[in-house]
Amino acid sequence: MNIYIHIGSTKTGSSALQHFLNKNSNILSEHGIAYPDVGIVSDAHHLIAATLHPMAFKMHSNVIPDNIDQKLEFFYSRVEQFLTAARNVRTHSAILSSEYLWGEFQPEFYAHWREAFKDCNLHLYAILRRPDQWVQSSYLQALKSGEGRAYADWYRQFKSSPTSGTDYYQVIKRWADNLGIETVYIRTYENLVSNNSLFNDLLKTINPHANFFDKLTYSSRLVNPSPTQEMAELLLSINSSNIQVDHKKTLRKLILMNLKKRDIGELLEILPLGERNAVALAYKGVIGNIMREYIGSDQKRQFFKSWLA
């Protein structure tokens, strides 16, 4: 069986894609593509992905055991249930999706994934966002959740954490090398959005001749509201203040409630231009590594064209 592991990255429409796949799972299975209802939380296979993750398992402590031996038993049993569910509907391919899988992990993490799927043909599918947009979106999410550090202090820790996955190249390479994955599919968020193919691209990757898209139910293109630079600064001032935690939550909620939802793919400008340019410059080497190793010569110009805007 072919297993397509969608690892993210974060902030690239993963939740919308997972909702789309889960909502259409019955139709997809009729056409040979399984999105098994195993380990699902919020439409994604988060329970499978979080079990061996160094931190994410804590967010599901009511289900995932803390003991390492019990964790391993939980992980392998859920993977077997996932594969059994896919086989039961007689599909040729299955999709496993969770942005918890985005990051750089220890060798034993990948070793267990490789062992669990040893009898499958593995494919890696990753969506990358223009670095300055990805970093801004990540910081914005942190502000919405109560982050009280200024951008520079937050980013210093963010980029030094392996689980943040700031080095796109290393994230992809570790998955490919440690699991022996030969087929790696990399897309840019911007190209998928501009081509209106965020939802269908993975399905077309699995089956280039698929002709069932008119039978699927699609989600709205509107996404959560994003504040302006001034509003982001207001959120920061609230988060870093000495007022009570509950009051901070209420104020953040009021601010976000009064913002209009934006169209998917709309550019963020919550950081000054100099900060955005600094991120773009820092990623030149990472992008170069990806293009050399994973992008065909005939695709390079088009692949990152939207990132040059």
C-alpha positions as CSV (number, residue, x, y, z in Angstrom):
1,M,0.0,0.0,0.0
2,N,1.1,3.5,-0.7
3,I,1.2,5.8,2.3
4,Y,1.3,9.6,1.7
5,I,2.6,11.3,4.9
6,H,1.6,14.9,4.9
7,I,3.9,16.6,7.4
8,G,2.8,20.3,7.1
9,S,4.4,22.6,7.4
10,T,2.4,24.5,10.0
11,K,0.6,27.7,8.8
12,T,0.0,26.4,5.3
13,G,-3.7,25.6,5.3
14,S,-3.1,22.2,7.0
15,S,-6.3,22.4,9.1
16,A,-8.4,23.3,6.1
17,L,-6.9,20.5,4.0
18,Q,-7.4,18.0,6.8
19,H,-11.0,19.1,7.2
20,F,-11.5,18.7,3.5
21,L,-10.0,15.2,3.5
22,N,-11.9,14.0,6.5
23,K,-15.2,15.4,5.3
24,N,-14.8,13.7,2.0
25,S,-13.3,10.4,3.2
26,N,-16.2,8.2,2.1
27,I,-16.0,9.5,-1.5
28,L,-12.2,9.3,-1.5
29,S,-12.3,5.7,-0.4
30,E,-14.6,4.9,-3.3
31,H,-11.9,6.1,-5.6
32,G,-9.0,4.3,-4.0
33,I,-7.8,6.8,-1.5
34,A,-8.2,6.3,2.2
35,Y,-8.2,8.9,5.0
36,P,-8.7,6.5,7.9
37,D,-10.7,7.6,10.9
38,V,-8.0,6.4,13.3
39,G,-6.2,8.7,15.8
40,I,-8.3,11.6,14.5
41,V,-8.4,14.9,16.5
42,S,-9.7,18.0,14.7
43,D,-9.8,16.2,11.4
44,A,-6.1,15.3,11.6
45,H,-4.2,12.1,12.7
46,H,-2.8,14.0,15.7
47,L,-3.0,11.1,18.1
48,I,-0.7,9.0,16.0
49,A,1.6,11.9,15.3
50,A,1.7,13.2,18.8
51,T,2.5,9.9,20.6
52,L,6.3,10.0,20.0
53,H,6.6,13.7,19.6
54,P,8.8,15.2,22.4
55,M,6.1,17.8,23.4
56,A,2.8,17.3,21.5
57,F,1.8,14.2,23.5
58,K,1.2,16.5,26.5
59,M,-1.7,18.1,24.7
60,H,-3.4,14.7,24.5
61,S,-2.4,13.4,28.0
62,N,-6.0,12.3,28.5
63,V,-5.5,9.7,25.8
64,I,-1.8,9.2,25.2
65,P,0.1,7.4,28.1
66,D,3.1,9.0,29.7
67,N,5.2,5.8,30.1
68,I,7.5,5.2,27.1
69,D,6.7,1.5,26.8
70,Q,3.0,2.3,26.9
71,K,3.6,5.1,24.4
72,L,5.2,2.7,21.9
73,E,2.4,0.2,22.3
74,F,-0.1,2.9,21.8
75,F,1.7,4.2,18.7
76,Y,2.2,0.8,17.0
77,S,-1.4,-0.3,17.7
78,R,-2.8,2.9,16.3
79,V,-0.7,2.6,13.1
80,E,-1.9,-1.0,12.7
81,Q,-5.5,0.2,13.1
82,F,-4.8,2.9,10.6
83,L,-3.5,0.4,8.0
84,T,-6.3,-2.1,8.7
85,A,-8.9,0.6,8.2
86,A,-7.3,1.5,4.8
87,R,-7.1,-2.2,3.7
88,N,-10.7,-2.8,4.7
89,V,-12.0,-0.3,2.1
90,R,-9.6,-1.9,-0.4
91,T,-7.8,1.3,-1.4
92,H,-4.4,1.5,-3.1
93,S,-3.3,4.6,-1.2
94,A,-3.8,6.2,2.3
95,I,-3.1,9.7,3.6
96,L,-1.8,10.3,7.1
97,S,-1.8,14.0,7.9
98,S,-0.6,16.0,11.0
99,E,1.4,19.2,11.3
100,Y,2.8,17.7,14.5
101,L,5.2,15.9,12.1
102,W,6.8,19.1,11.1
103,G,10.1,19.5,12.9
104,E,13.5,17.9,13.4
105,F,13.4,14.9,15.7
106,Q,15.8,12.4,17.2
107,P,16.8,9.3,15.2
108,E,14.7,6.9,17.3
109,F,11.6,8.9,16.5
110,Y,12.0,8.2,12.7
111,A,13.1,4.6,13.4
112,H,9.8,3.8,15.0
113,W,7.9,5.4,12.1
114,R,10.0,3.4,9.6
115,E,9.4,0.1,11.5
116,A,5.6,0.8,11.8
117,F,5.3,1.3,8.1
118,K,7.9,-1.2,6.9
119,D,5.6,-3.0,4.6
120,C,4.3,0.1,2.8
121,N,5.6,2.3,0.0
122,L,6.1,5.7,1.7
123,H,5.7,9.1,0.0
124,L,6.4,12.4,1.7
125,Y,4.2,15.5,1.0
126,A,5.1,18.9,2.3
127,I,3.8,22.4,1.7
128,L,6.2,25.3,2.3
129,R,5.2,28.9,2.8
130,R,7.3,31.9,1.9
131,P,9.6,32.2,4.9
132,D,8.8,35.8,5.9
133,Q,5.1,35.0,5.7
134,W,5.5,31.7,7.6
135,V,7.5,33.4,10.4
136,Q,5.0,36.2,10.7
137,S,2.0,33.8,10.7
138,S,3.8,31.7,13.4
139,Y,4.4,34.8,15.6
140,L,0.8,36.0,15.0
141,Q,-0.5,32.6,16.3
142,A,1.8,33.0,19.3
143,L,0.4,36.5,20.0
144,K,-3.2,35.2,19.7
145,S,-2.3,32.5,22.3
146,G,-0.8,35.0,24.8
147,E,2.8,35.4,23.7
148,G,4.3,38.4,25.7
149,R,7.7,38.6,24.1
150,A,8.7,41.1,21.4
151,Y,9.3,39.5,18.0
152,A,13.1,39.5,18.3
153,D,13.1,37.6,21.6
154,W,10.4,35.2,20.4
155,Y,12.1,34.5,17.1
156,R,15.5,33.8,18.8
157,Q,14.0,30.9,20.7
158,F,11.7,29.8,17.9
159,K,14.4,29.4,15.4
160,S,16.6,27.5,17.8
161,S,14.0,24.9,18.7
162,P,14.3,21.8,16.5
163,T,10.5,21.1,16.8
164,S,9.7,24.5,15.2
165,G,11.0,23.2,11.9
166,T,12.6,26.5,10.9
167,D,15.1,24.8,8.6
168,Y,12.8,23.5,5.9
169,Y,15.5,21.5,4.2
170,Q,16.6,19.6,7.3
171,V,12.9,18.8,8.2
172,I,12.4,17.2,4.8
173,K,15.8,15.5,4.6
174,R,15.4,13.8,8.0
175,W,12.1,12.3,7.0
176,A,13.3,11.2,3.6
177,D,16.7,9.8,4.8
178,N,15.6,8.2,8.0
179,L,12.5,6.5,6.5
180,G,14.1,5.7,3.1
181,I,11.5,7.8,1.3
182,E,12.4,8.2,-2.4
183,T,9.4,10.1,-3.6
184,V,9.2,13.6,-2.0
185,Y,6.6,16.0,-3.1
186,I,7.2,19.7,-2.2
187,R,4.7,22.4,-2.9
188,T,4.6,26.1,-2.1
189,Y,1.6,27.4,-0.3
190,E,1.5,30.5,-2.5
191,N,1.4,28.5,-5.7
192,L,-1.4,26.2,-4.4
193,V,-3.5,29.2,-3.4
194,S,-2.9,31.1,-6.6
195,N,-3.9,28.0,-8.6
196,N,-6.8,27.3,-6.4
197,S,-5.4,23.8,-5.8
198,L,-4.8,23.7,-2.1
199,F,-7.4,20.9,-1.6
200,N,-6.9,19.0,-4.8
201,D,-3.2,18.9,-5.4
202,L,-2.5,16.0,-3.0
203,L,-5.2,14.0,-4.6
204,K,-3.9,14.7,-8.1
205,T,-0.4,13.7,-6.8
206,I,-1.8,10.4,-5.7
207,N,-3.9,9.9,-8.9
208,P,-3.0,12.2,-11.8
209,H,-6.1,10.9,-13.7
210,A,-8.6,11.5,-10.9
211,N,-11.9,12.8,-12.2
212,F,-14.1,12.8,-9.1
213,F,-13.4,16.4,-7.9
214,D,-16.9,17.6,-8.7
215,K,-18.3,15.1,-6.2
216,L,-16.3,16.6,-3.3
217,T,-17.4,19.2,-0.8
218,Y,-15.0,22.2,-0.5
219,S,-14.4,24.6,2.4
220,S,-14.5,28.4,2.4
221,R,-11.5,30.3,1.2
222,L,-11.8,32.7,4.2
223,V,-9.5,32.1,7.1
224,N,-9.1,33.4,10.6
225,P,-8.6,37.2,10.9
226,S,-5.1,38.7,11.0
227,P,-4.5,42.0,12.7
228,T,-2.5,44.9,11.2
229,Q,0.9,45.8,12.5
230,E,-0.7,48.2,15.0
231,M,-3.2,45.6,16.2
232,A,-0.4,43.1,16.6
233,E,1.4,45.6,18.8
234,L,-1.7,46.1,20.8
235,L,-2.0,42.3,21.4
236,L,1.7,42.3,22.5
237,S,1.1,45.1,25.0
238,I,-1.9,43.3,26.5
239,N,0.0,40.0,26.7
240,S,3.0,41.6,28.4
241,S,1.0,43.7,30.8
242,N,0.4,42.9,34.5
243,I,-3.4,42.5,34.2
244,Q,-5.0,39.3,35.2
245,V,-4.8,36.3,32.8
246,D,-8.5,36.0,32.4
247,H,-8.8,39.7,31.5
248,K,-6.0,39.3,28.9
249,K,-8.0,36.5,27.3
250,T,-11.1,38.6,27.2
251,L,-9.3,41.5,25.6
252,R,-7.7,39.3,23.0
253,K,-11.0,37.8,22.1
254,L,-12.6,41.2,21.7
255,I,-9.9,42.4,19.4
256,L,-10.0,39.3,17.2
257,M,-13.8,39.3,17.1
258,N,-13.8,42.7,15.5
259,L,-11.4,41.9,12.7
260,K,-12.7,40.8,9.3
261,K,-11.8,37.4,8.1
262,R,-9.3,37.5,5.3
263,D,-9.0,35.6,2.0
264,I,-6.7,32.6,2.1
265,G,-3.2,33.5,0.9
266,E,-3.4,37.2,1.7
267,L,0.0,38.7,2.5
268,L,0.8,39.5,6.1
269,E,2.6,42.7,7.0
270,I,2.6,42.7,10.8
271,L,6.4,43.0,11.0
272,P,8.4,46.0,9.6
273,L,9.8,45.5,6.2
274,G,13.3,45.3,7.5
275,E,12.4,42.3,9.7
276,R,10.7,40.6,6.8
277,N,13.7,41.1,4.5
278,A,16.0,39.8,7.2
279,V,14.0,36.5,7.3
280,A,14.1,36.2,3.5
281,L,17.8,36.7,3.5
282,A,18.4,34.1,6.2
283,Y,16.5,31.5,4.2
284,K,18.5,31.8,1.0
285,G,20.8,28.8,1.9
286,V,17.8,26.7,3.0
287,I,15.9,27.3,-0.2
288,G,19.0,26.6,-2.3
289,N,19.5,23.2,-0.6
290,I,15.9,22.3,-1.3
291,M,16.1,23.3,-4.9
292,R,19.3,21.3,-5.5
293,E,18.1,18.1,-3.9
294,Y,14.4,17.9,-4.3
295,I,13.3,20.2,-7.2
296,G,13.7,19.2,-10.9
297,S,15.5,21.6,-13.1
298,D,12.4,22.2,-15.2
299,Q,10.4,23.2,-12.1
300,K,12.8,25.5,-10.3
301,R,11.8,28.8,-11.8
302,Q,8.0,28.2,-11.4
303,F,8.4,26.6,-8.1
304,F,9.6,29.6,-6.1
305,K,8.3,32.3,-8.5
306,S,5.6,33.4,-6.0
307,W,8.3,33.8,-3.3
308,L,10.1,36.4,-5.2
309,A,7.2,38.8,-5.2
